[in-house]
Amino acid sequence: MRHLAICFIVLLASCTTPKNIISYTSRTLPIYAVDPPPQKIILFNNYDVAAKKFRDNKEQLFLQLIDTMMYWAGQRINENTGIKTEIIRGYTQANSDTSISSLITFHKASHAILVNYFDVSFEQTRVDVTKDNDGSKSRKAYYDIISDISYSFYAHDSLIKKRDLHQSRFHSSRSVASGLLAAGPNVVVQRDDAYRIVIESWQEYLNYFFPGEKMRSRPVFTKKEFEAVGQAISRQDYEAALTESLRFIDDPDKAKAAKACYNCAVFFDRKNQPGEAKKYLRQSLSFATLTEAKQMWNDFE
């Protein structure tokens, strides 16, 4: 179950010089560590979807999304940390700290994660107008898929932290007669994309509080002096690729040494050795300011 997110999330990397892109799962450390650690967490939905009077299909989809993602989140917490979790399905009204505390006590838990707000929608981002050969105009509208979810994390009757997470990414484009009146994609029809973006939100949320894992796609230098690195990657021999990169970490050519150290950082990150990865990343940045190294460093901060 913990690898379910990998099936949904594909991260794409682009670069200006020829490199290989390698994808792997790396472990992440929580940004905010809960102290003392939870003994048992209940997860429940505190957002009354039915009260919003959505169309029946959309209401049903949202309820399914919330329940399914809470189940996934509970499984991931348990598998990654050993903390017990319990999912309360459906809508649970809890309007005060006292009512939340009562729920935590009733379920013999120490903590609770609540969904306070939930929405997945499509937003038109722009309309491009082009003039055809016959003088007529054609319009193409572009749409992003968006999720907005609000979560609260409680310990007994005390709010630890509330987080409002917004996810947005390009979804599709379509020819339209009028940009202003153009209907966007239907979230019920595009339910698979809704699941993908919702699980991204849950993953970001859980990574804030708990050890987790994240899919990475990183460029690796494989040209000229690093040709043997590329050959090793093509054989999926990443230890050999690391060894070949280590050959150049002290090269007099600082640009070459920076690329070598960056490669080493990627391979150590792939081995789930973040300490070693950060060491080589610092060394790379001390030699030269590589865009790839800067982007990778941002992931560690």
C-alpha positions as CSV (number, residue, x, y, z in Angstrom):
1,M,0.0,0.0,0.0
2,R,2.8,2.4,0.8
3,H,3.9,2.3,-2.8
4,L,0.4,3.3,-4.1
5,A,1.4,6.9,-4.4
6,I,4.2,5.9,-6.8
7,C,1.6,4.6,-9.2
8,F,-0.1,7.9,-9.3
9,I,2.6,10.4,-9.2
10,V,5.1,11.1,-12.1
11,L,7.6,13.9,-11.7
12,L,9.3,15.2,-14.8
13,A,12.7,16.8,-14.9
14,S,14.0,18.9,-17.8
15,C,17.6,20.1,-18.5
16,T,19.5,22.1,-21.0
17,T,22.5,19.8,-21.4
18,P,22.5,16.1,-22.4
19,K,21.9,13.9,-19.3
20,N,20.1,10.8,-18.2
21,I,17.1,11.1,-16.0
22,I,16.8,8.5,-13.3
23,S,13.7,7.9,-11.1
24,Y,13.7,6.4,-7.7
25,T,12.0,6.6,-4.3
26,S,13.8,8.3,-1.5
27,R,12.9,8.4,2.1
28,T,11.9,11.8,3.7
29,L,12.2,13.0,7.2
30,P,9.3,14.9,8.8
31,I,9.6,18.7,8.9
32,Y,7.6,18.9,12.1
33,A,8.2,15.9,14.4
34,V,5.4,15.2,16.9
35,D,6.6,14.9,20.4
36,P,5.7,12.7,22.2
37,P,5.0,10.4,19.2
38,P,1.3,9.3,18.8
39,Q,0.3,5.9,20.1
40,K,-2.8,5.7,18.0
41,I,-4.3,8.1,15.4
42,I,-7.9,8.3,14.3
43,L,-8.7,9.8,10.9
44,F,-12.1,11.2,10.1
45,N,-13.9,13.5,7.8
46,N,-15.3,16.7,9.5
47,Y,-16.5,18.2,6.2
48,D,-20.2,17.9,5.4
49,V,-20.1,17.2,1.7
50,A,-23.9,16.6,1.5
51,A,-24.6,20.1,2.9
52,K,-22.9,21.7,-0.2
53,K,-25.7,20.4,-2.5
54,F,-23.4,19.1,-5.2
55,R,-24.8,17.0,-8.0
56,D,-25.3,13.5,-6.7
57,N,-22.4,12.0,-8.7
58,K,-20.0,14.7,-7.5
59,E,-21.1,14.2,-3.9
60,Q,-20.6,10.5,-4.2
61,L,-17.2,11.0,-5.8
62,F,-16.0,13.4,-3.1
63,L,-17.2,11.0,-0.3
64,Q,-15.3,8.1,-2.0
65,L,-12.2,10.2,-2.5
66,I,-12.1,11.3,1.2
67,D,-12.7,7.8,2.5
68,T,-10.2,6.1,0.2
69,M,-7.5,8.6,0.8
70,M,-8.0,8.5,4.6
71,Y,-7.6,4.7,4.3
72,W,-4.4,5.1,2.3
73,A,-3.1,7.7,4.7
74,G,-3.8,5.4,7.7
75,Q,-2.0,2.5,6.0
76,R,1.0,4.6,5.1
77,I,1.3,6.0,8.7
78,N,1.1,2.5,10.1
79,E,3.6,0.9,7.7
80,N,6.2,3.7,7.9
81,T,6.0,4.3,11.6
82,G,4.3,1.4,13.4
83,I,1.7,3.8,14.8
84,K,-1.8,2.3,15.0
85,T,-4.5,4.0,13.0
86,E,-8.2,3.8,12.7
87,I,-10.4,5.2,10.0
88,I,-13.9,6.6,10.8
89,R,-15.8,6.5,7.5
90,G,-18.4,8.9,6.3
91,Y,-19.1,12.3,7.8
92,T,-18.3,12.9,11.5
93,Q,-19.5,16.1,13.0
94,A,-17.0,17.6,15.5
95,N,-17.4,21.3,16.0
96,S,-15.3,21.9,19.0
97,D,-12.1,20.8,20.7
98,T,-14.2,19.1,23.3
99,S,-16.1,16.9,20.8
100,I,-12.8,16.0,19.1
101,S,-11.3,15.1,22.4
102,S,-14.3,12.9,23.2
103,L,-13.8,11.1,19.9
104,I,-10.2,10.5,20.6
105,T,-11.0,9.1,24.0
106,F,-13.9,7.0,22.8
107,H,-11.6,5.3,20.2
108,K,-8.8,4.8,22.7
109,A,-6.5,7.0,20.6
110,S,-3.9,9.7,21.4
111,H,-4.3,11.8,18.3
112,A,-6.6,12.6,15.4
113,I,-6.3,13.9,11.9
114,L,-9.4,15.7,10.5
115,V,-10.4,16.7,7.0
116,N,-12.0,20.2,7.5
117,Y,-12.5,21.1,3.8
118,F,-12.3,19.3,0.5
119,D,-12.6,20.3,-3.1
120,V,-11.3,19.2,-6.5
121,S,-12.1,21.3,-9.5
122,F,-10.9,22.6,-12.9
123,E,-9.9,26.1,-13.6
124,Q,-9.4,27.8,-17.0
125,T,-6.0,29.4,-17.0
126,R,-5.9,31.0,-20.4
127,V,-7.5,31.1,-23.9
128,D,-5.2,31.3,-27.0
129,V,-6.8,32.9,-30.1
130,T,-5.3,32.2,-33.5
131,K,-6.3,33.6,-36.9
132,D,-6.9,30.9,-39.5
133,N,-6.0,31.2,-43.2
134,D,-9.6,32.1,-44.1
135,G,-9.6,35.0,-41.7
136,S,-11.7,33.3,-39.0
137,K,-10.5,32.9,-35.5
138,S,-10.1,29.7,-33.4
139,R,-9.8,29.5,-29.7
140,K,-8.1,27.0,-27.4
141,A,-8.8,27.0,-23.7
142,Y,-6.3,25.5,-21.2
143,Y,-7.3,24.0,-17.8
144,D,-5.6,23.1,-14.6
145,I,-6.9,20.5,-12.1
146,I,-6.9,21.9,-8.6
147,S,-7.3,20.4,-5.1
148,D,-7.9,22.4,-2.0
149,I,-7.9,20.4,1.2
150,S,-7.8,21.6,4.8
151,Y,-6.4,19.3,7.6
152,S,-6.2,19.5,11.3
153,F,-3.9,17.4,13.6
154,Y,-5.0,17.1,17.2
155,A,-3.5,15.6,20.4
156,H,-6.3,14.9,22.8
157,D,-8.1,18.3,23.1
158,S,-5.2,20.4,21.7
159,L,-4.8,21.5,18.1
160,I,-1.2,20.7,17.0
161,K,-1.4,22.3,13.6
162,K,-3.9,23.2,10.9
163,R,-2.7,23.1,7.3
164,D,-4.5,24.2,4.1
165,L,-3.0,22.6,1.1
166,H,-3.4,23.8,-2.5
167,Q,-2.3,21.6,-5.4
168,S,-2.5,22.7,-9.0
169,R,-1.1,21.4,-12.3
170,F,-1.9,21.5,-16.0
171,H,-4.6,19.1,-17.1
172,S,-5.8,19.6,-20.7
173,S,-6.7,21.9,-23.5
174,R,-9.7,22.0,-25.8
175,S,-11.0,24.0,-28.8
176,V,-13.8,26.3,-27.7
177,A,-16.3,28.6,-29.4
178,S,-16.1,31.2,-26.6
179,G,-13.3,31.3,-24.0
180,L,-15.6,33.1,-21.5
181,L,-18.4,30.5,-21.6
182,A,-16.3,27.4,-22.3
183,A,-17.1,24.5,-20.0
184,G,-14.1,22.8,-18.5
185,P,-13.5,19.1,-17.9
186,N,-16.0,17.3,-15.6
187,V,-14.4,16.1,-12.3
188,V,-16.7,13.1,-12.1
189,V,-15.6,12.0,-15.6
190,Q,-12.0,12.7,-14.8
191,R,-12.1,10.8,-11.5
192,D,-8.7,9.2,-12.0
193,D,-7.0,12.5,-12.3
194,A,-8.9,13.6,-9.2
195,Y,-7.5,10.6,-7.2
196,R,-4.0,11.5,-8.4
197,I,-4.0,15.1,-7.2
198,V,-5.8,14.2,-3.9
199,I,-3.2,11.6,-3.1
200,E,-0.5,14.2,-3.8
201,S,-2.0,16.5,-1.2
202,W,-2.2,13.7,1.4
203,Q,1.4,12.7,0.7
204,E,2.6,16.3,1.2
205,Y,0.6,16.5,4.4
206,L,1.9,13.2,5.8
207,N,5.5,14.0,4.9
208,Y,5.2,17.1,7.1
209,F,4.6,15.1,10.2
210,F,5.9,11.6,9.6
211,P,8.7,9.8,7.9
212,G,7.7,9.0,4.3
213,E,8.9,8.5,0.8
214,K,8.8,10.5,-2.3
215,M,9.3,9.7,-6.0
216,R,12.3,11.6,-7.4
217,S,13.3,12.1,-11.0
218,R,16.8,13.7,-11.3
219,P,19.1,14.4,-14.2
220,V,22.6,12.7,-14.0
221,F,25.6,13.8,-16.0
222,T,26.6,11.0,-18.4
223,K,28.4,12.7,-21.3
224,K,32.1,13.0,-22.2
225,E,34.1,12.0,-19.1
226,F,31.0,10.6,-17.5
227,E,30.1,8.3,-20.4
228,A,30.9,5.2,-18.2
229,V,28.3,6.5,-15.7
230,G,25.7,6.4,-18.4
231,Q,26.8,2.9,-19.4
232,A,26.4,1.7,-15.8
233,I,23.0,3.3,-15.6
234,S,21.9,1.5,-18.8
235,R,22.8,-1.8,-17.0
236,Q,21.0,-0.6,-13.9
237,D,24.3,-0.9,-12.0
238,Y,24.1,2.1,-9.8
239,E,27.0,1.1,-7.6
240,A,29.2,1.2,-10.7
241,A,27.7,4.5,-11.7
242,L,28.6,5.9,-8.3
243,T,32.1,4.5,-8.5
244,E,32.6,6.1,-11.9
245,S,31.4,9.5,-10.6
246,L,33.7,9.3,-7.5
247,R,36.7,9.2,-9.9
248,F,36.2,12.9,-10.7
249,I,35.2,14.5,-7.3
250,D,38.7,16.0,-6.9
251,D,39.3,16.9,-10.5
252,P,41.2,20.2,-11.0
253,D,38.5,21.2,-13.4
254,K,36.0,22.6,-10.8
255,A,33.0,22.3,-13.2
256,K,33.8,18.7,-13.8
257,A,34.3,18.1,-10.0
258,A,30.9,19.8,-9.3
259,K,29.1,17.5,-11.8
260,A,30.8,14.4,-10.3
261,C,29.8,15.4,-6.7
262,Y,26.3,16.1,-7.9
263,N,26.1,12.7,-9.5
264,C,27.3,11.1,-6.2
265,A,24.7,13.0,-4.3
266,V,22.0,11.6,-6.5
267,F,23.2,8.0,-6.2
268,F,23.5,8.3,-2.4
269,D,20.0,9.8,-2.3
270,R,18.8,6.8,-4.3
271,K,20.4,4.5,-1.7
272,N,18.5,6.4,1.0
273,Q,21.6,7.8,2.6
274,P,20.6,11.5,2.9
275,G,23.6,12.4,5.0
276,E,26.1,11.3,2.4
277,A,23.9,12.9,-0.3
278,K,24.0,16.3,1.4
279,K,27.7,16.0,1.9
280,Y,28.4,15.6,-1.8
281,L,25.8,18.2,-2.7
282,R,27.5,20.8,-0.5
283,Q,30.8,19.9,-2.1
284,S,29.3,20.3,-5.6
285,L,27.9,23.7,-4.8
286,S,31.3,24.8,-3.4
287,F,32.9,24.1,-6.8
288,A,30.2,25.5,-9.1
289,T,26.6,26.7,-9.0
290,L,24.9,24.0,-10.9
291,T,21.2,24.4,-11.4
292,E,20.7,20.7,-10.9
293,A,22.5,20.8,-7.5
294,K,20.5,23.9,-6.4
295,Q,17.2,22.3,-7.2
296,M,18.2,19.1,-5.4
297,W,19.4,21.1,-2.3
298,N,15.9,22.7,-2.2
299,D,14.4,19.3,-1.6
300,F,16.6,18.8,1.5
301,E,15.6,22.1,3.1
